[in-house]
Amino acid sequence: MITDQVPVLLHATDTITHAGVTAALRSRPEIRFADEDSGEPAVVLVIVERLNEQARQLLRSLQCAGHAGVVLVAGEVEDSELLDVVGDGVSAIIRRADATPDTLVRLVKAAAVGEGALPPDLLGRLLSRVSRLQRDVLHPNGWDLAGMSQRETRVLRLVADGFETREIADQLSYSERTVKSILHDITNRFQLRNRAHAVAFAMREGLI
């Protein structure tokens, strides 16, 4: 009895593709198709021709649903779409022309354990786009890729070390009002409950 099968949900833009992929993967022992209403964590296999607004809305809704991972099969992905789909929670991308049952199973298994996968040319284009984003937008404004400024990071580190608002203000030569404002901005931006939640979030994400 197979106990390590990956549960998979399939979303395709047309019924013929849905039926074809289902038939091609149903016999694979590494995966099993899950019930949409079961609520179990599953890897979602999304097959689209173009990343139009309907496809983007689907990706965003899947991200909010907290699935184990999302594998995107698309006809083509433009440079301008790469950051968006990664931000929408996609962990693996493959072009439809390159998608075989073997590659789909491999990507599903990788997504199930939190690994990402991109074709080499897409990975290179994504890294190039991230580099331009850092150089042209983030760095000139004092931000990093996590959306934190250097002074926000410094304040959170001192909070994590147990310092009170007044002590943080003294150490950084800020007013207490500025320290409170910085912490308020952080908790609002990342939808955090309080200082303790902000510190836990920053540590979990490797920001401090």
Sequence and secondary structure as in RCSB ss.txt:
>XXXX:A:sequence
MITDQVPVLLHATDTITHAGVTAALRSRPEIRFADEDSGEPAVVLVIVERLNEQARQLLRSLQCAGHAGVVLVAG
EVEDSELLDVVGDGVSAIIRRADATPDTLVRLVKAAAVGEGALPPDLLGRLLSRVSRLQRDVLHPNGWDLAGMSQ
RETRVLRLVADGFETREIADQLSYSERTVKSILHDITNRFQLRNRAHAVAFAMREGLI
>XXXX:A:secstr
     EEEEEEESSHHHHHHHHHHHTT TTEEE  TTS    EEEEEESS  HHHHHHHHHHHHHT SEEEEEES
   HHHHHHHHHTT  EEEEGGG  HHHHHHHHHHHHTT  B  HHHHHHHHHHHHHHIIIIIGGGTB TTS BH
HHHHHHHHHHTT  HHHHHHHHT  HHHHHHHHHHHHHHTT  SHHHHHHHHHHTT  
